[in-house]
């Protein structure tokens, strides 16, 4: 067997990430912040060397792709200080406490940021946003049959004080991603996946909104 053939995926093989934990010889948390911590681990590598790895410890997050009957997606424009830009994003937010159900967090964020509720919820994707430096895990939901909540949306604070909301055709967002005009990672991951699934009929295979696995 040639070297390239050794690494070829067999027909029908389902690739899946798997848990693994290399030995950590020393671990120091140098910074504890209001949202994230920074930890430095000395990890014993397979070749026997100790490697120093910085880890941004994150509580986890959720996002919501809200799709209407006309294949429009709700997006919000929000200021993001670390990158110095206002980004068009999906409604999203942090898990508020360890063990919080992601679906409950997603429903809360949709209510707080967009003043909407939705009848249909499915898991669209799970991802690690930057696994080389952070343990942040995000779950993005597909929400449909959205309706406004009663009353007026309470005023936001800080970055959320001037949120701008728009319903944008899915294909316009896809074009914006391909052209490099849109940069929010949840949007960049979710929009092409949803377009592909809609075109292939794969949306019906999505996991239920209350799916608890990884």
Secondary structure, 3 states (H helix, E strand, C coil): CCHHHHCCCCCCCCCCCCCCCCCEEEEEEEEECCCCEEEEEEEECCCCCEEEEEEEECCCEEEEEEECCCCEEEEEEEEEHHHCEEEEECEEEECCCCCCCHHHHHHHHHHHHHCEEEEEEEEEEEEECCCCCECCEEEEEEEEEEEECCCCCCCCCHHHHHCEEEEEEHHHHHHHHHCCCCCCHHHHHHHHHHHHHHHHCHHHHCEECCCCCC
